Amino acid sequence: MPRPADSTLAPLPAAPNLAAAAAAWLAHLAGERRLSERTIEAYGRDARQFLAFLGERFGAPPGISDFTDCAPGDLRAFLARRRAEGVDGRSLQRALSSLRSLARHIVRESGQTAAALGALRAPKAPRRLPRPLSPPDARAVTSVAAREGEAREPWVLARDAAVLAFLYGAGLRISEALSIRRADAPVGETEAITVVGKGKKSRSAPIIAPVRKAVEDYLALCPYRLTPDGPLFVGVKGGRLSPRIVQLAMARMRGALGLPDSATPHALRHSFATHLLARGGDLRTIQDLLGHASLSTTQVYTGVDSARLLAAYRSAHPRA
């Protein structure tokens, strides 16, 4: 069973019975729920912060009964403190979700119910629409031509362009693009590849000709011998490419093309979905292409498209 990713939970600020329950909960999230390491780390931090807060409030490390018997006022005080520390509504929603997940684990294992967690309403957070790039800007970001003049080796420029081409051309996350093996590289007549996304769920990602061309150009220039089971994308020393390098490559393109700070690698994935929807793409199909578990997650892109239509209407209609 995979280990929980958040090593900062040791020692946990809780009595032994609650510390053991929390450790088992994180192991369950990693092993059976198969959540990503980042999600487990975030849930673990939320639990640690709340248990430390209860310890201060009660004057001793909290046990399971302290956790399940906490009052709505205890939860509100915790959320109020976090908000005063500058934590936004979205993070507070996740914190409450984390604690409810821990409470569900405890009730399954011991039968003790945390009624206050079920009764408390989640803090509201403003709904932020994704900020996609325009089609010309997205194409420029994924081309090698826009990188001419950078004082870096040609194979590195081709590699960066190929990684970003996966994000815009196939709607992949950075982690998904960097997890592709050399044996699975989309070259030749390949029209789709299988990627593993959040929750270790596999999906098929169609590959269009510009993405294949970008990968083939990178492979033709790459100075390293890539083993079939090794990563497709490597760093300058031949090891697995870091997501941070991709983020820095995107930052350079922002400066070169005069793009806003919102033009991040993940914005290319937003652009993929938004541009498909604008061209008549079916929302359910886009959900499958993105690997979203819920259609409600994909529906945010309808807001983006509606916002663009309204802006165009206001700018073009004679009586707007």
C-alpha positions as CSV (number, residue, x, y, z in Angstrom):
1,M,0.0,0.0,0.0
2,P,1.4,3.4,-0.9
3,R,2.5,5.6,2.0
4,P,0.9,8.9,2.8
5,A,2.9,11.6,1.1
6,D,2.8,14.2,3.9
7,S,5.8,13.4,6.2
8,T,5.1,16.6,8.1
9,L,2.3,14.8,10.0
10,A,4.8,13.1,12.3
11,P,4.5,13.7,15.2
12,L,0.8,14.4,14.9
13,P,-0.5,16.9,17.5
14,A,-3.1,14.5,18.8
15,A,-3.6,11.8,21.4
16,P,-2.4,8.3,20.3
17,N,-5.9,7.0,19.3
18,L,-6.6,10.0,17.1
19,A,-3.1,10.1,15.7
20,A,-3.4,6.4,14.7
21,A,-6.9,7.1,13.2
22,A,-5.5,10.0,11.1
23,A,-2.5,7.9,9.9
24,A,-4.9,5.1,8.8
25,W,-7.1,7.7,7.1
26,L,-4.2,9.1,5.1
27,A,-3.0,5.5,4.2
28,H,-6.6,4.8,3.0
29,L,-6.6,7.9,0.8
30,A,-3.3,6.9,-0.7
31,G,-4.0,3.2,-1.1
32,E,-7.7,2.6,-1.7
33,R,-8.9,6.0,-2.8
34,R,-5.6,6.5,-4.8
35,L,-5.6,10.2,-4.4
36,S,-2.7,12.2,-5.7
37,E,0.3,13.0,-3.4
38,R,-0.5,16.7,-3.5
39,T,-4.1,16.1,-2.5
40,I,-3.0,13.8,0.4
41,E,-0.4,16.4,1.5
42,A,-3.1,19.1,1.5
43,Y,-5.6,17.0,3.5
44,G,-2.8,16.1,5.9
45,R,-1.9,19.7,6.5
46,D,-5.5,20.7,7.0
47,A,-6.0,17.9,9.6
48,R,-2.7,18.8,11.4
49,Q,-3.7,22.5,11.6
50,F,-7.1,21.7,13.1
51,L,-5.8,19.2,15.6
52,A,-3.2,21.7,16.7
53,F,-6.0,24.3,17.1
54,L,-8.0,21.9,19.2
55,G,-4.9,21.2,21.3
56,E,-4.6,24.9,22.1
57,R,-8.3,25.2,22.8
58,F,-8.5,22.2,25.1
59,G,-5.1,22.5,26.7
60,A,-4.1,19.0,25.7
61,P,-3.6,16.9,22.5
62,P,-7.1,16.0,21.3
63,G,-8.3,12.4,21.2
64,I,-11.0,10.9,19.0
65,S,-13.8,11.9,21.4
66,D,-12.5,15.5,21.4
67,F,-12.6,15.5,17.6
68,T,-16.0,14.0,17.3
69,D,-17.5,16.1,20.1
70,C,-16.2,19.4,18.9
71,A,-18.9,22.1,18.6
72,P,-19.8,24.2,15.6
73,G,-18.3,27.1,17.5
74,D,-14.9,25.3,17.6
75,L,-15.0,24.8,13.8
76,R,-16.1,28.4,13.2
77,A,-13.3,29.7,15.4
78,F,-10.8,27.6,13.5
79,L,-12.0,28.8,10.1
80,A,-12.1,32.4,11.3
81,R,-8.4,32.1,12.5
82,R,-7.4,30.7,9.1
83,R,-9.2,33.4,7.3
84,A,-7.5,36.0,9.5
85,E,-4.2,34.5,8.5
86,G,-5.0,35.2,4.8
87,V,-6.4,31.9,3.7
88,D,-8.9,32.3,0.9
89,G,-12.4,30.8,0.8
90,R,-11.5,28.0,-1.6
91,S,-8.8,26.7,0.8
92,L,-11.2,26.9,3.7
93,Q,-13.7,24.8,1.7
94,R,-10.9,22.2,1.2
95,A,-10.0,22.3,4.9
96,L,-13.6,21.5,5.8
97,S,-13.7,18.8,3.2
98,S,-10.6,17.3,4.7
99,L,-12.0,17.2,8.2
100,R,-15.2,15.7,7.0
101,S,-13.2,13.0,5.2
102,L,-11.4,12.2,8.4
103,A,-14.7,12.2,10.3
104,R,-16.2,9.7,7.8
105,H,-13.2,7.4,8.3
106,I,-13.6,7.6,12.1
107,V,-17.3,6.8,12.0
108,R,-16.5,3.8,9.7
109,E,-13.9,2.5,12.1
110,S,-15.3,3.3,15.5
111,G,-18.9,4.4,15.0
112,Q,-18.3,7.8,16.6
113,T,-19.9,10.6,14.7
114,A,-18.8,14.2,14.4
115,A,-22.2,15.9,14.2
116,A,-20.8,19.5,14.0
117,L,-18.9,18.8,10.8
118,G,-22.1,17.7,9.1
119,A,-24.1,20.7,10.3
120,L,-21.6,23.4,9.4
121,R,-22.0,25.1,6.0
122,A,-18.9,25.5,3.9
123,P,-17.5,29.0,3.5
124,K,-18.4,30.7,0.3
125,A,-15.7,31.3,-2.3
126,P,-15.9,33.4,-5.4
127,R,-16.1,31.3,-8.5
128,R,-13.1,32.0,-10.7
129,L,-13.4,31.4,-14.4
130,P,-10.4,29.9,-16.2
131,R,-8.4,32.4,-18.2
132,P,-7.4,30.7,-21.4
133,L,-5.0,32.1,-24.0
134,S,-6.2,33.2,-27.4
135,P,-5.7,30.6,-30.2
136,P,-2.8,32.5,-31.8
137,D,-1.0,32.9,-28.4
138,A,-1.5,29.3,-27.6
139,R,-0.1,28.2,-30.9
140,A,2.9,30.6,-30.5
141,V,3.7,29.2,-27.0
142,T,3.8,25.6,-28.4
143,S,6.1,26.5,-31.3
144,V,9.9,26.4,-31.6
145,A,9.9,29.4,-33.9
146,A,8.8,31.6,-31.0
147,R,11.8,30.5,-29.0
148,E,14.4,31.5,-31.5
149,G,17.0,33.8,-29.9
150,E,16.9,32.0,-26.5
151,A,20.5,31.1,-25.4
152,R,19.7,27.4,-25.0
153,E,20.4,24.2,-26.9
154,P,18.1,23.5,-29.8
155,W,17.0,20.1,-28.3
156,V,15.9,21.9,-25.1
157,L,13.8,24.4,-27.0
158,A,12.3,21.5,-29.0
159,R,11.6,19.6,-25.7
160,D,9.8,22.6,-24.1
161,A,7.7,23.1,-27.2
162,A,6.7,19.4,-27.3
163,V,5.7,19.4,-23.6
164,L,3.6,22.5,-24.0
165,A,2.1,21.1,-27.2
166,F,0.8,18.1,-25.2
167,L,-0.9,20.6,-22.7
168,Y,-2.7,22.6,-25.5
169,G,-3.0,20.0,-28.2
170,A,-4.2,17.1,-25.9
171,G,-5.4,18.9,-22.8
172,L,-3.0,17.1,-20.5
173,R,-1.8,18.2,-17.1
174,I,1.9,18.8,-16.6
175,S,2.2,15.6,-14.5
176,E,0.4,13.6,-17.2
177,A,2.7,14.9,-20.0
178,L,5.9,14.2,-17.9
179,S,4.7,10.7,-17.0
180,I,4.6,9.5,-20.7
181,R,7.2,6.8,-21.3
182,R,9.4,6.8,-24.4
183,A,7.8,3.6,-25.6
184,D,4.4,5.4,-25.6
185,A,5.6,8.5,-27.5
186,P,3.1,9.5,-30.2
187,V,5.1,9.2,-33.4
188,G,4.4,8.0,-36.9
189,E,0.8,7.1,-37.3
190,T,-0.1,7.2,-33.6
191,E,-3.5,8.9,-33.2
192,A,-4.0,8.4,-29.4
193,I,-2.1,7.6,-26.3
194,T,-3.2,6.4,-22.8
195,V,-2.5,8.7,-20.0
196,V,-2.9,8.2,-16.2
197,G,-4.5,11.2,-14.5
198,K,-5.8,12.0,-11.0
199,G,-6.9,9.0,-8.9
200,K,-4.7,6.8,-11.2
201,K,-7.5,6.8,-13.7
202,S,-6.5,6.0,-17.3
203,R,-8.0,7.8,-20.3
204,S,-7.3,7.9,-24.0
205,A,-5.9,11.2,-25.3
206,P,-6.2,11.9,-29.1
207,I,-3.0,13.2,-30.7
208,I,-3.2,15.7,-33.5
209,A,-0.5,16.1,-36.2
210,P,1.2,19.2,-34.6
211,V,1.7,17.4,-31.4
212,R,3.2,14.4,-33.1
213,K,5.5,16.7,-35.1
214,A,6.7,18.5,-32.0
215,V,7.5,15.1,-30.3
216,E,9.3,13.8,-33.4
217,D,11.3,17.0,-33.7
218,Y,12.3,16.7,-30.0
219,L,13.3,13.1,-30.4
220,A,15.4,13.8,-33.5
221,L,17.4,16.4,-31.5
222,C,17.6,14.8,-28.0
223,P,21.2,13.8,-27.3
224,Y,20.3,11.1,-24.8
225,R,19.5,7.4,-25.4
226,L,15.9,7.1,-24.0
227,T,15.0,3.7,-22.8
228,P,11.6,2.3,-23.7
229,D,10.4,2.2,-20.0
230,G,12.1,5.6,-19.2
231,P,10.5,9.0,-19.4
232,L,9.9,10.6,-22.8
233,F,11.0,14.0,-21.6
234,V,14.3,14.5,-19.8
235,G,16.3,17.3,-18.3
236,V,19.7,18.6,-19.4
237,K,21.5,15.9,-17.4
238,G,19.3,13.1,-18.7
239,G,17.1,12.6,-15.7
240,R,13.3,12.9,-15.5
241,L,12.2,16.5,-16.4
242,S,10.9,18.5,-13.5
243,P,7.6,20.4,-13.7
244,R,9.4,23.5,-12.5
245,I,11.4,23.5,-15.7
246,V,8.2,23.6,-17.7
247,Q,6.8,26.4,-15.6
248,L,10.0,28.4,-16.2
249,A,9.9,27.8,-19.9
250,M,6.3,29.1,-19.9
251,A,7.4,32.2,-17.9
252,R,10.0,32.9,-20.6
253,M,7.4,32.7,-23.3
254,R,5.2,35.1,-21.3
255,G,7.9,37.6,-21.4
256,A,8.7,37.1,-25.0
257,L,5.1,37.3,-26.2
258,G,3.9,39.9,-23.7
259,L,1.4,37.5,-22.1
260,P,-0.3,38.1,-18.7
261,D,0.7,36.3,-15.5
262,S,-2.3,34.1,-15.9
263,A,-0.7,32.4,-18.9
264,T,0.6,29.4,-17.1
265,P,1.1,25.8,-18.3
266,H,-2.2,24.9,-16.8
267,A,-3.8,27.7,-18.8
268,L,-3.0,25.8,-21.9
269,R,-5.2,23.0,-20.7
270,H,-7.9,25.5,-20.1
271,S,-7.4,26.8,-23.6
272,F,-7.7,23.3,-25.0
273,A,-11.2,23.0,-23.4
274,T,-12.4,26.5,-24.1
275,H,-11.4,26.5,-27.8
276,L,-13.0,23.1,-28.3
277,L,-16.2,24.3,-26.7
278,A,-16.1,27.5,-28.8
279,R,-15.9,25.4,-32.0
280,G,-18.9,23.3,-31.1
281,G,-17.3,20.6,-29.0
282,D,-19.7,18.5,-26.8
283,L,-19.4,19.1,-23.1
284,R,-19.5,15.4,-22.2
285,T,-16.8,14.6,-24.7
286,I,-14.6,17.5,-23.3
287,Q,-15.1,16.0,-19.9
288,D,-13.8,12.7,-21.1
289,L,-10.8,14.3,-22.8
290,L,-9.9,16.3,-19.7
291,G,-10.4,13.3,-17.4
292,H,-12.8,15.1,-15.1
293,A,-14.7,12.8,-12.7
294,S,-17.7,15.2,-12.6
295,L,-19.4,17.1,-15.4
296,S,-19.9,20.0,-13.1
297,T,-16.1,20.5,-13.1
298,T,-16.2,20.8,-16.9
299,Q,-19.2,23.1,-17.0
300,V,-17.0,26.0,-15.8
301,Y,-15.9,26.3,-19.4
302,T,-19.4,27.2,-20.5
303,G,-19.0,30.3,-18.3
304,V,-15.8,31.2,-20.2
305,D,-17.5,30.9,-23.5
306,S,-20.6,32.8,-22.5
307,A,-18.3,35.6,-21.1
308,R,-16.6,35.9,-24.5
309,L,-19.8,35.9,-26.4
310,L,-21.1,38.7,-24.1
311,A,-17.9,40.7,-24.5
312,A,-18.1,40.4,-28.3
313,Y,-21.7,41.4,-28.3
314,R,-21.1,44.5,-26.2
315,S,-18.2,45.6,-28.4
316,A,-19.9,44.9,-31.7
317,H,-23.6,45.6,-31.3
318,P,-24.6,49.1,-32.3
319,R,-26.8,49.5,-29.3
320,A,-24.7,47.6,-26.7
